[in-house]
Amino acid sequence: MENTICIDTDVLADLLRKKEDAVKWFEDNEDNAQLYTTTINIFELYYGSYRSADPENSVNVVNNLLNSLTILTLDSESAQEAGKQLARLTSEGNIIDFKDVFIGSIALKSNCLLKTNNKKDFERIMGLKLI
């Protein structure tokens, strides 16, 4: 598990913006870890791209980044986990964005660590390990 890392949208966006800490982290990990993202993160990246000042270029940049990652999908096992997690969070009055529940559940069921800057929300997903 320590070498399988799912990367959240905020980290990918920082990488696309060439933020130094994100670029360094990616360079340090691209050769010694399996790097993943989810279809939910891809949706968020494309949404941002199409809202940008230059959507065509932005989409091309996203496409290039995605070519370097393995994509995890919301399958029935991770959907069940997401339903269980969201039901628990709701009953606790501790709701987080459903997209984050999907991302966290996909990473959890894929035995991945999650690299995110949004630890406050993702730490609420039971069993998910963050970096």
Helices and strands as residue ranges (DSSP letters): E 4-7, H 9-16, H 20-29, E 34-38, H 39-50, H 55-66, E 70-72, H 76-91, H 98-109, E 113-115, H 119-122
